[in-house]
Amino acid sequence: MLVSLLIVVLAGPAMAADTATAVYNHACAWCHGKDGRGDGPAAFSINKYRAPRPRDFTRGQFKLRSTPSGQLPTDDDLLRTLERGIPGYMPSFHGLTDGERRLAVVAVKRFFPGFATTPPAPSFASRIPPPADDAAVARGRELYAAAGCAACHGERGRGDGPSAATLRDADGLPIRAADLRYPARFKGGAEPVDLYRTLMSGLDGTPMPSYATALGDDPRAPWDLVAYVRSLRR
């Protein structure tokens, strides 16, 4: 009995690693590739000449995070993406069990060594949105203009700003500015906490920067901008 337990204990990490790889290969490798480089068999049929392409995990650059710009995502960030998917690009993996999704996260993190050596970054995720009244929307409209959001998203949020046609991602691929009238298409989610997270974290690898410091010291400012963006929806 003791020998059997010893074998299980010693084999545990290797077995877990093999299981994580198996889950990843089953659910993720078709697009992201077996080596996590975004070059799976289906990758080149997905926006070959336009962003977004399947993520190259070996770069350690992730768009959908609750952490400051340039920082790695948390496990919860990666799980949220797996659970929700990305509208128009990546399906939800609700068909996997919670344990399988967590194993997929383990596999994804192995592709970039920084996950093992970088301390966890602070997260913008745990925030409770204040009420979004007319005054908040009005302040948000002023912030939208002052922060230059219209340059990409357009004065009415249609994604048709003067810079929209020239936008490129980190790989030089053309990328569209979001049409803010259609929140169902937002890659990071459309609830107030989702928009707050996107504003504060930015979308690394895209022209969308973090506004964590650009909106000033008033803690209401990001939420006011969120309120205005949500007022544009159809």
Phi, psi and omega per residue, in radians:
M1 nan -0.802 3.140
L2 -1.077 -0.714 3.124
V3 -1.102 -0.732 3.141
S4 -1.094 -0.755 3.119
L5 -1.100 -0.702 3.140
L6 -1.093 -0.702 3.120
I7 -1.098 -0.753 -3.141
V8 -1.106 -0.768 -3.130
V9 -1.088 -0.794 -3.115
L10 -1.186 -0.598 -3.095
A11 -1.477 -0.239 -3.023
G12 -0.901 -1.006 -3.111
P13 -1.023 -0.716 3.140
A14 -1.143 -0.722 3.125
M15 -1.123 -0.715 3.119
A16 -1.105 -0.725 3.127
A17 -1.096 -0.766 3.124
D18 -1.095 -0.690 3.137
T19 -1.172 -0.727 3.103
A20 -1.062 -0.749 3.116
T21 -1.104 -0.709 -3.139
A22 -1.108 -0.749 3.113
V23 -1.111 -0.790 3.135
Y24 -1.058 -0.823 -3.118
N25 -1.083 -0.607 -3.140
H26 -1.274 -0.747 -2.962
A27 -1.770 -0.465 -2.908
C28 -2.089 -0.538 -2.953
A29 -1.169 -0.411 -3.121
W30 -0.998 -0.628 3.094
C31 -1.785 -0.786 -3.007
H32 -1.516 -0.171 3.108
G33 1.474 2.643 -3.110
K34 -1.148 -0.425 3.101
D35 -1.725 0.128 3.071
G36 1.293 0.329 -3.043
R37 -1.658 0.164 3.135
G38 1.288 0.405 -3.042
D39 -2.162 0.627 3.112
G40 -1.169 3.005 -3.093
P41 -0.964 -0.543 -3.114
A42 -1.607 -0.096 -2.964
A43 -1.054 -0.724 -3.023
F44 -1.432 -0.023 2.991
S45 -1.697 0.002 -3.130
I46 -1.913 1.781 3.079
N47 0.869 1.000 -3.093
K48 -0.997 -0.648 -3.061
Y49 -1.996 0.220 -3.115
R50 -2.572 2.529 3.069
A51 -1.334 2.700 0.009
P52 -1.556 2.557 3.016
R53 -1.746 2.897 3.046
P54 -0.971 2.415 -3.058
R55 -1.103 2.358 2.979
D56 -1.600 1.792 -3.045
F57 -1.211 -0.359 -3.078
T58 -1.247 -0.247 3.137
R59 -1.441 -0.377 -3.096
G60 1.233 0.434 3.138
Q61 -2.008 2.050 -3.043
F62 -2.214 2.356 -3.138
K63 -1.364 -0.853 -2.937
L64 -1.610 1.664 -3.044
R65 -2.414 2.895 2.969
S66 -1.960 0.186 -3.056
T67 -1.837 2.844 -3.135
P68 -1.031 2.751 -3.139
S69 -0.975 2.359 -3.139
G70 1.554 -0.101 -3.130
Q71 -1.732 2.785 3.109
L72 -1.325 2.675 3.090
P73 -1.272 2.801 3.006
T74 -1.429 2.919 3.043
D75 -1.027 -0.686 3.130
D76 -1.099 -0.614 3.085
D77 -1.081 -0.825 -3.127
L78 -1.139 -0.696 3.110
L79 -1.130 -0.696 3.140
R80 -1.071 -0.720 3.115
T81 -1.131 -0.720 3.101
L82 -1.124 -0.718 -3.092
E83 -1.241 -0.696 -3.062
R84 -1.574 -0.565 -2.939
G85 1.338 -3.031 3.104
I86 -2.224 1.993 -3.032
P87 -0.897 2.188 3.091
G88 1.484 -0.124 -3.035
Y89 -2.328 -0.790 -3.050
M90 -2.298 2.295 -3.111
P91 -1.291 2.806 2.956
S92 -1.272 2.533 3.092
F93 -1.901 0.738 3.045
H94 -1.107 -0.356 3.123
G95 -1.192 -0.329 3.033
L96 -1.468 2.682 3.027
T97 -1.275 2.879 3.085
D98 -1.014 -0.716 3.125
G99 -1.107 -0.671 3.125
E100 -1.198 -0.681 3.092
R101 -1.113 -0.667 3.110
R102 -1.167 -0.609 3.058
L103 -1.173 -0.646 3.077
A104 -1.089 -0.675 3.081
V105 -1.087 -0.754 3.086
V106 -0.983 -0.788 -3.119
A107 -1.140 -0.757 -3.139
V108 -1.069 -0.751 -3.097
K109 -1.165 -0.451 3.137
R110 -1.203 -0.358 -3.113
F111 -1.280 -0.336 -3.130
F112 -2.203 1.953 -3.046
P113 -1.038 -0.409 -3.113
G114 -1.032 -0.446 3.111
F115 -1.077 -0.559 -3.092
A116 -1.482 -0.316 -3.021
T117 -2.016 -0.229 -3.080
T118 -1.709 2.206 3.088
P119 -1.066 2.590 3.125
P120 -1.009 2.376 3.125
A121 -1.476 2.736 3.053
P122 -1.091 2.676 -3.049
S123 -2.048 2.501 3.046
F124 -1.606 0.136 -2.936
A125 -1.263 -0.668 -2.994
S126 -1.534 1.375 3.117
R127 -2.311 2.480 3.104
I128 -1.845 2.085 -3.083
P129 -1.202 2.412 3.037
P130 -1.330 2.913 3.086
P131 -1.030 2.418 -3.136
A132 -1.750 1.586 -3.130
D133 -1.701 -3.115 -3.096
D134 -1.072 -0.613 3.140
A135 -1.140 -0.687 3.110
A136 -1.123 -0.727 3.123
V137 -1.095 -0.719 3.140
A138 -1.129 -0.759 3.098
R139 -1.128 -0.678 3.129
G140 -1.113 -0.627 3.105
R141 -1.085 -0.716 3.108
E142 -1.149 -0.705 3.120
L143 -1.145 -0.678 3.128
Y144 -1.000 -0.741 3.119
A145 -1.259 -0.788 -3.063
A146 -1.174 -0.591 -3.098
A147 -1.450 -0.075 3.099
G148 1.389 0.358 -3.108
C149 -1.067 -0.555 -3.086
A150 -1.170 -0.341 -3.137
A151 -1.018 -0.641 3.119
C152 -1.806 -0.824 -3.004
H153 -1.501 -0.187 3.141
G154 1.496 2.747 -3.083
E155 -1.086 -0.527 -3.135
R156 -1.879 0.235 3.065
G157 1.331 0.362 -3.053
R158 -1.532 0.053 -3.109
G159 1.305 0.402 -3.042
D160 -2.139 0.577 3.126
G161 -1.172 2.927 -3.086
P162 -1.065 -0.412 3.125
S163 -1.618 -0.141 -2.968
A164 -1.009 -0.705 -3.060
A165 -1.240 -0.277 -3.069
T166 -1.821 0.024 -3.035
L167 -1.193 2.408 3.106
R168 -2.373 2.633 3.062
D169 -1.554 -3.015 -3.068
A170 -1.129 -0.338 3.106
D171 -1.659 0.062 -3.135
G172 1.446 0.164 3.133
L173 -1.484 2.482 3.076
P174 -1.033 2.486 -3.138
I175 -2.446 2.457 -3.083
R176 -1.533 2.465 2.934
A177 -1.300 2.467 -3.112
A178 -1.115 2.416 2.955
D179 -1.471 1.892 -2.980
L180 -1.267 -0.081 3.101
R181 -1.362 -0.255 -3.026
Y182 -2.146 1.365 -3.053
P183 -1.104 -0.384 3.125
A184 -1.092 -0.312 -3.137
R185 -1.607 -0.114 -3.076
F186 -1.129 2.213 -3.037
K187 -1.163 -0.594 -3.085
G188 -1.678 0.104 -3.123
G189 1.843 2.773 -3.005
A190 -2.066 -0.029 3.090
E191 -1.278 2.780 -3.128
P192 -0.904 -0.748 -3.136
V193 -1.149 -0.544 3.114
D194 -1.202 -0.786 -3.133
L195 -1.165 -0.686 3.073
Y196 -1.026 -0.802 -3.130
R197 -1.069 -0.742 3.138
T198 -1.145 -0.746 3.122
L199 -1.083 -0.752 -3.051
M200 -1.363 -0.588 -3.084
S201 -1.597 -0.498 -2.980
G202 1.282 3.087 3.094
L203 -2.079 1.590 -3.056
D204 -0.981 2.434 -3.120
G205 1.542 0.014 3.109
T206 -2.223 3.000 3.089
P207 -1.251 -0.112 -3.117
M208 -1.387 1.885 -3.085
P209 -1.494 3.006 2.958
S210 -1.370 2.458 3.062
Y211 -1.929 0.440 -3.079
A212 -1.067 -0.567 3.130
T213 -1.975 -0.326 -3.016
A214 -1.250 -0.330 -3.070
L215 -1.641 0.103 3.087
G216 1.555 -2.948 -3.015
D217 -1.625 -0.165 -3.107
D218 -1.259 2.025 -3.107
P219 -1.120 -0.269 3.106
R220 -1.343 -0.397 -2.946
A221 -0.988 -0.876 3.135
P222 -1.046 -0.683 -3.140
W223 -1.199 -0.599 3.080
D224 -1.109 -0.739 3.115
L225 -1.146 -0.674 3.052
V226 -1.038 -0.775 -3.131
A227 -1.065 -0.716 3.134
Y228 -1.182 -0.776 3.125
V229 -1.021 -0.736 3.140
R230 -1.191 -0.434 3.116
S231 -1.253 -0.274 -3.110
L232 -1.458 -0.230 -3.021
R233 -1.161 2.637 3.108
R234 -1.623 nan nan
